Amino acid sequence: MWFWLALGSAVFAAMTSTLAKVGIEGVGSNLAAAIRTMVVLIMAWGMVFITHQQDGIRSISQKNWLFLILSGFSIKRYW
């Protein structure tokens, strides 16, 4: 089973690069990053609701919020 998961991961990683290179043609890099981030945001919240984890938001400590937000600022994009 792990082989198929690893293979799927590799295929989707390759697709991400290829689709991003084609999609960014003629589009500013900041706009392209914002559009891709919106899609990731929608997908991430979709998974939160599908797995019924939305009630866990209330139990996140201030320390956890701080470090999660800081980690979000530290993400680097390479085109």
N, C-alpha and C positions, 0 to 999 in steps of 0.2 A: 504493500500500500504506500509506503513512504516514497518508493521510486516514482509512482505516478504523481504524488503531490509535489515532489521536487521537479519533475519534468514540467508539470503545469505551471509551477512558479517561474521556471526559466523561460517558458514560452510567453507568459504574461509580462515578464520583465523586458523581454526583447520587443514585444508589441508596444509596450509603453514608450520605449525610446524611439521606435520607428514612427509611431503615430504622433508623438510630440514633435519630431523633426519636420514631418510633413505639415502638421497643424500650425506650426509657428511661422511658416513662410508668409511674409507680408504682414505679420502681426507683431506689435511691440512685445518685448519679453515680459514686461510687467503685466500687461493685459492678458497675455497667454497664461502666466502664472496664476493670475486672479481667477481666470475661467477654470483652470484645472483644479485649483483649490476649492472652488465652489462645488465641483463635482465630487471631490473627496469628502467635503463637509456633508453633502447630502447622503452619500453612501455610508459614512461613519454614523450619522444620526439614524439612518435606516437600520443599521445593525443594532444600535442601542435599543430601538423600539422593537425590532424583531425578537431580540433576546430578552425583552422585558427588564432591562437594566436601568430604565430612566428614573426609577425611585432612588437609586444609589447616589444621585446628584446631591441630595440633602445630607448624606453622610460623609461627604468629602471634607476633610479638615482644611483650615486656612493654609497650613504648611503644604499640603498636597496641591491645593489650588495654585499657590505661589510657584512651586517647582514645575507643575504642569504648564503654566503660562510661560515661565522662563524657558522651558524646553522648546515650546512653540516658537519663541523668538530666536532660538539658536539654530533652527533648521536652515540649511543652506541649499540653494538651488544652483545647479550647474547645467548650462545649456550646451 
